């Protein structure tokens, strides 16, 4: 449990980074076409620890409903970041990450014209051919599409459906993007969303992707309470 500084010298400790690193290295290791694998493992481990911390805050602290909602939001943002980084690695490792042989060199502005009673301008994009294929940045959504088609995270369609929905919530990290007057964090984030994110994290990190031992599966025991919520996705969550 979290402890006040004024009440005890003891600290609350999440699952140690080294423990998480020893689990992650079963999959995320050298020889996989991804350059900085150690740094990637550390970043994923740090953020897994942070998910555990958010859970402890929700369990141990008397918080207002607004702060609870914001903690749910951060849990989803961090959780999606973890999955996105893992998918980047797995797609690169399997040779499924997008590549291109062309690089934008320059843009030549066109002349203004009249077309269908509107003013338009057609610019010319000049591309140069690269000496070899290079990775082309993929959006989280395109990663999810590719991952589902190749069953990168397993064959459970519900995992991908949840991620596609949560990806939209993750975009609310941009506070200025508002579609309508009621489009606020308060209205967007609910308990079922943290349950869905927790279920994904638990499913992925206790799966055959990392082949955890019975002991290593206990690293994610704190997520088990969220598994009780039955969530099916059909265009909504």
N, C-alpha and C positions, 0 to 999 in steps of 0.2 A: 504494500500500500504506500501511497505517497505520504511523506512525513514533513511537517513544517520544520523549517530551520530552527525555530525557537523552541521546539519541543524535543528534538533529539539530534544527536550527531550522526545517526545512521542515515544512509542514503538508500533510495529505492533504485534497484538495478534491474534493467531489462535483460533479455537474453544477450549474453556477451557477443561482441562483434566477432571474436575468433570462432565461437561456436557456429554462428551464421555463415562465416566465411568458409568453414570446413564443409558445410552443407552445399553452399553455392559452387564451390570449386569442383564438385562432382560433374557439373555441366559447363560452368563458365571457366574455361581454362585455355592455356596457350594452344596454338595450332588450329585455331578456329576462324582465321581470317579477320578477327576483331583484334585491334592493336593493343589497347590498354585494358586487358582483361582484369588485372588486379584492381585497378581504380574502379572499374565497373562493379566488381563484387563488393568493394567497400561502400560505394554509393548505395547499392541496393541494401546492404546490411544496415547502414545508418538509417535509411528510410523505413526499413522493417522495424527497427528499434523505435522510431518515431510513431509508427502506427500503434505499437504497444503502449507508448506513453499516452497517446490520445485516448486509448481505451481506459487506461488507469484514471485519467482525468474525469472521464465520464462516470467511472465507477466510484471514485473516492471523494469527489468534490461536489458540494451543493452549488450548482450553477443555475443561472437564469436560462429560460428556454431559448433566448436569443444566442447565448454563448454555446449552449448545447448544439444548436443548429449550425453555428460556425465551426464547431469541432467536427461535426459530421461532414461539413464541406471540406475541411482540410484533410480529413481521413480519405475522402474520395480523390482529391487532387493528388495527394501523395501516393495513394494506391494505384491510380492510373499511371503516374510517373514510373512506378516500379514495373508495372506490366509493359509499358511502352519501351522501357530500356531493355527488359528481358526479350521482348519480341524483336527489337533491333538486333540483338546478339544472335538469337536463334535463326532469324531470316538470313543474316550475313553468313552464319556458320553453314547453313544448308544451301547457300547460293541462290536464295530466293529474293534477296533485297534488290530493289530496282537499280538498274544501271543505264548509263547513256554513253554514246560515243560523240555527243555534240555538246558544246559549251557556248552560251550566249556571249558574243564578242562586243556587239554594239547595237544600238537602236537608232534608226534614221527616221526622224519625224516626217510625216507626210504633209501634204497641203490640205487646208480646210476645203471641204466640198459640201454641196447640197445633195441630200439623198432622202427621198420620201419625206420631203418637207422638214428635214432636220439637218443641222450642221454636223458633219462627221469629219474624221481624220483617220487615215490609214497609215500606220507606222510600219516600217520594214525592220524586222528583227534579223540581224546577221549572226549566224552561228559558225563556229569553226570546228572542224573535226579534230578530235583528240587522238593522240598516238595510241591510247588504249582505253578500254572501257573504264569508267569511273562511276562510283555510287551516286545515284540521284536521290536526293532527300525525299523520304516518304512521309506522308501525313499519318497520324495515328489511325485515322479511319481506313486508309489504304492498307496499313499494316494488318488491321483486324480482318479486312476482306481477304487478304492473302493468307493470313494465319488460319482462317476458317476453311478456306478451300484446300489447304494443305494439312489441316488438322494439327497445326503446330502445338496447340495447347490441349490436344486431345479431341475426341469425337463428340463431346457433349455440346450440342448446339446452344443450349441455354447459357453457357459460359460466354459465348461470343455475343449473344443477344443482350445479355446484361452489360457487357463491356461497351457495346455500341450505344446503349442508352446512357451509361455513366460517362462516356466520352463527351456527350453534350453538356452534362453537368460540370465536368472538368473544365470546360471552356468558360465557365462563369468566374474563373480566375480573373477575367477581364471585366472589371466592375462597370465599365462604361457601355458595354454591349447590352442594350435593353430593348426588347422587342415590343413590350407593352407596359402600361403603368403598373401592373401587378407582378412584373417580372423581377422579383427580388429574391435574395438568398432565403429569406424567411419562408416564402412560398415555394421555393424550388427544392429545398433539401428536407428530407424526412427520414425517420428511423429505418424504413425499409431500404433506403439507399445505402446506409452504412452496412446493413445486413448483406445486401447484394455484393458490395465491395469486399467485405470480409469473407464471404463465401468463395469469391474468386481467388483471393489471396491464399486461403486455406487449400482450395482445390489444386491450385498450381504448385504450391511449394510443398505439398505432401504427396504429390503425384510421382509417376515414374520419370518425369523430367529430371528430378533430383534424387530419386531413389532413397528417400530418407529412412533411417532406421526407426524402430519404435521409439527410441529415446529422442531422436531428432524431431519426430512428429510432435513431441511435447512442446517444442519451441512455439508452436502455434495453438497451444491449448486455450489461450485467452480468447481466441476467435470462436471457440465452440458454442458459446452462448448465442452468437449470431446465426449459427447454422440451423437453429430451431425454427427460424422464420422461413416459411415456405414461399418462395418467390418464383413465379413464372413470368416470362416476358413475351408479350405479343404486341410489339409496337409501342408499348408503354411499360412503366414500372411503378 
